[in-house]
Amino acid sequence: MGLKFRVELVWEDETDNASSMYLTSDGRVVLQGRAISPAERDALALPEGGEMISVDRNLIRAIKEML
């Protein structure tokens, strides 16, 4: 019998802003972020198709500190 799990890593800075990263049982890492609107996608000349999120500096700092 296989087990499935998800681990949530939550990092809070001194202003209590929280960012989350999810580690899934199939080896993926899912980051919490803000959805990118079609207008932002056009303005940034991002490729069509596929979902994208915007990750702020707080989440990048959280990743660095957790490593």
Secondary structure as UniProt FT lines:
FT   STRAND          6..12
FT   TURN            14..15
FT   STRAND          18..24
FT   TURN            25..26
FT   STRAND          29..31
FT   STRAND          34..35
FT   HELIX           38..43
FT   TURN            44..45
FT   STRAND          53..54
FT   HELIX           57..66
//
